[in-house]
Amino acid sequence: MSAGAPSKQAILSLYHNMLRSSQSYSSYNFREYFVRRTKDTFRAMQEEQDPERLRNMYSEAVKESTVLKRGAIVNQLYGGWKLAVEVQNAEKEPEKILERSDS
């Protein structure tokens, strides 16, 4: 990579930070969406050959990371009910479906 392009270590660190932020959402749908989006973004970065475009993609991902962190905090504060797919053994314990995801 040329001078000014982000290092592989910097990209990997940002990837792990964004995955950690994505997985901290209490809402199942948001969590799964942001995990999938993060992986897709970094797959595209991995395949990019142009250093200038890679630098732009990296700077955009840094901006998204800060938004993702703030969104995760708000989502944890105002988390809703757990979905049926989140509850283990829903047939055995149907009352767990009504648990709050932020509890």
C-alpha positions as CSV (number, residue, x, y, z in Angstrom):
1,M,0.0,0.0,0.0
2,S,1.2,3.5,-0.7
3,A,1.9,6.2,1.9
4,G,-1.3,7.5,3.4
5,A,-3.3,4.4,2.8
6,P,-4.5,2.8,6.1
7,S,-2.5,-0.2,7.3
8,K,-3.9,-3.6,7.5
9,Q,-3.7,-3.4,11.3
10,A,-5.7,-0.2,11.3
11,I,-8.4,-1.7,9.1
12,L,-8.5,-4.9,11.2
13,S,-8.8,-2.8,14.4
14,L,-11.6,-0.7,13.0
15,Y,-13.4,-3.9,11.8
16,H,-13.2,-5.4,15.3
17,N,-14.4,-2.2,16.9
18,M,-17.4,-2.0,14.5
19,L,-18.3,-5.6,15.1
20,R,-18.2,-5.1,18.8
21,S,-20.4,-2.1,18.5
22,S,-22.8,-3.9,16.2
23,Q,-23.1,-6.8,18.6
24,S,-23.9,-4.6,21.5
25,Y,-27.3,-3.6,20.1
26,S,-30.0,-5.0,22.3
27,S,-32.5,-5.2,19.4
28,Y,-32.1,-8.4,17.4
29,N,-33.0,-6.8,14.1
30,F,-30.6,-3.9,14.4
31,R,-27.9,-6.2,15.7
32,E,-28.1,-8.6,12.8
33,Y,-28.4,-5.8,10.3
34,F,-25.3,-3.9,11.5
35,V,-23.2,-7.1,11.9
36,R,-24.1,-8.0,8.3
37,R,-23.4,-4.5,7.0
38,T,-20.1,-4.3,8.8
39,K,-18.9,-7.6,7.3
40,D,-20.0,-6.5,3.8
41,T,-18.2,-3.2,4.1
42,F,-15.0,-4.7,5.1
43,R,-15.2,-7.5,2.5
44,A,-15.4,-4.7,-0.1
45,M,-12.4,-3.0,1.5
46,Q,-10.5,-6.2,1.4
47,E,-11.0,-6.5,-2.4
48,E,-10.2,-2.9,-3.2
49,Q,-6.9,-2.4,-5.1
50,D,-6.9,1.4,-5.5
51,P,-5.2,3.1,-2.5
52,E,-7.1,6.3,-2.9
53,R,-10.5,4.6,-2.9
54,L,-9.4,2.4,0.0
55,R,-8.5,5.5,2.0
56,N,-11.9,7.0,1.2
57,M,-13.7,3.8,2.2
58,Y,-11.7,3.7,5.5
59,S,-12.5,7.3,6.4
60,E,-16.2,6.6,5.7
61,A,-16.0,3.5,7.9
62,V,-14.5,5.6,10.7
63,K,-17.4,8.0,10.5
64,E,-19.9,5.1,10.5
65,S,-18.1,3.6,13.5
66,T,-18.8,6.6,15.7
67,V,-22.5,6.7,14.6
68,L,-22.8,3.0,15.3
69,K,-21.4,3.4,18.8
70,R,-23.8,6.2,19.6
71,G,-26.7,4.2,18.1
72,A,-25.8,1.2,20.2
73,I,-25.9,3.2,23.4
74,V,-29.3,4.6,22.6
75,N,-30.6,1.2,21.6
76,Q,-29.5,-0.3,24.9
77,L,-31.3,2.5,26.8
78,Y,-34.5,2.1,24.9
79,G,-34.4,-1.6,24.0
80,G,-37.8,-3.3,23.3
81,W,-39.2,-6.7,23.9
82,K,-37.2,-9.8,22.9
83,L,-38.3,-11.5,19.7
84,A,-39.2,-15.2,19.6
85,V,-36.0,-16.0,17.7
86,E,-34.0,-14.6,20.6
87,V,-35.5,-16.8,23.2
88,Q,-34.0,-20.3,23.8
89,N,-36.5,-23.1,24.0
90,A,-39.6,-20.8,23.4
91,E,-41.9,-23.8,23.5
92,K,-40.7,-24.8,27.0
93,E,-40.7,-21.3,28.5
94,P,-43.3,-19.2,26.6
95,E,-43.2,-16.5,29.3
96,K,-39.7,-15.6,28.3
97,I,-41.0,-14.1,25.0
98,L,-42.3,-11.2,27.0
99,E,-39.0,-10.3,28.6
100,R,-37.5,-7.0,27.9
101,S,-34.2,-7.1,25.9
102,D,-32.7,-4.4,28.0
103,S,-33.3,-6.2,31.3
